[in-house]
């Protein structure tokens, strides 16, 4: 070997003799690195895992087959719907909502004399040949004929002059009919019903007795209000509820002319196409009518021909073409109907949205805008069931990624957030959480879960305080398994991002709420696995979150109970397929992965780690997982468990269970290393 030359030696940098060579690790360096590890907590390992997959609802129903709701507490997803389910008398104008003054009526109690008289047996009728005209009889006669005489007097003033003039020689019968009550010939007592000393019940006069005479040509004002046979006065059913299309006197001549020349011909065309079952032309004409009304600003409750148009449109709802039905439903909702018509229209939209083939029809026109307006305008107190179907339709439509983008642009997240806040406010004010509100929330949270996948949804969710509102729902409906599943799915998505994670971690009741959910739904793997994933996200990079979760009452106990239960399920072989459909991973194992991850992240905190390390049951369960599971088939669970034990081993305390079980720990580590 050639020795280095003198020139090469001069090129080497001069180094003080007391400094060690770079490639050698000295004891001082080892001590220094150990001190750095004590001051730098990041050397402890935070465990990372994948998010539980959200299965797609292939059935497209309101609550799904796995719903925990009883059938009697939820509306059905399948129903028949047609023109007969719509009420043509829907009001065309909003009511004044003026509170009427209550009638000052005090019921008159019967006197003792009247009660005693009612209890006495009836007296036999007197002799008809014997006339009795006492003062009391005269009084009773006048009283018993008071109602009849008032009708006679009214008819007497209304009859024609030639009928009123009756000759006196016509006899007694004419005087009895047309004379006043004092001039009438007295009837026999039995005919008047006086046999028992009491008045007979008053009978309603016949139509002949109250029939109005024909009007003269010069006295027909208001005759339009009369309809039907017999000349009885009737009011239009559409106009009896606060303003109707029957009040044509409010229309200007220009409005009446516009209706006659533009709207009515389209309605007649639609009727003709409907009778011919020409769905294509019926749908086209319906779109023309909607465009015309929209252009002239005639949609809504201010349209004076609203009831007439709606009554005509309702007749066309027996067609089977989904495209035509959706156009008609849009027209009905655009008129801002209420009550039964609003419910039926929302049901119709929901029924159409159940078929995935109809998704493309919702991307045409402005049906999505109409649905947004319906959600904003619907009264939560009076139309709760309509909101269930309207928001339920949105939930089904958000299964389509293209529709999700359009809904986000139309402020769907903002509208749902407003509805969510309204529900929370109503619950606070009334102190009651009804099943109806819970049904709305199930649809709302399911729709929000799908909307959370959009690119700009995270910023909208944060700006609308959706995270805070969801935490309030958890506190109110902790026992509702459907709601807790949907909310945990939302949080498992949004907590993948730091900003949403911080918003949830900073909420004052979030940790308490999640521990309550885990305690209430311990055996519902779908809920536990997602809440465990959320808690793992919160504690992955936030040391304050680790301490706050640990400080919640029974938090560690609940985590240990869950580990024990799902490990026992694995040992017993009660495995079920997970949501992601991977054959090698069961729901029980997926829950263990998420819960073990939470324990590993908690152990990073210097105040929490020693406490968990001293929990013998927790350490025993972790070692049991290593002994029971094989890394070849359960790699993620085994590696997460090893990371947790490694974090707990960092704390060398006298009470550490890791030290007590060090032989088992070493055996587990050796076994894992050997297989790896």
Secondary structure, DSSP 8 states (H G I E B T S, - for coil): -----HHHHHHS----TTS--TT---HHHHHHHHHHHHH-GGGS-------------SS--SS-TT--S-GGGS--S-----GGGS-TT--SS------------------HHHHHHHHS-------TTS----HHHHHHHHHHTHHHHHHHHHHHHHS-HHHH---GGG-HHHHHHHS-GGGS----TTTTT-TTSS--------HHHH------TT--TTGGGB-SGGG-B---TTTTTT--TT-GGGS-HHHHHHIIIIIHHHHHHHHHHHHTT-HHHHHHHHHHHHHHHHHTT--STT-TTHHHHHHHHHTTTT---HHHHHHHHHHHHHTT--HHHHHHHHHHHHHHHTSGGGGGGGGSTTHHHHHHHHHHHS-TTT-HHHHHHHHHHHHHHTTSHHHHHHHHHTTHHHHHHHHHHHHHHHHHHH----HHHHHHHHHHHHHHHHHTTSTTHHHHHHHTTHHHHHHHHHHHSTT-HHHHHHHHHHHHHHTTSHHHHHHHHHSTTHHHHHHHHHHHTTT-HHHHHHHHHHHHHHHHS-HHHHHHHHHSTTHHHHHHHHHHHHHHHHHTT---B-TT--TT-BHHHHHHHHHHHHHHHHTTSTTTHHHHHT-HHHHHHHHHHHHH--TTT-HHHHHHHHHHHHHHHT---TT-HHHHTHHHHHHHHHHHHHH-
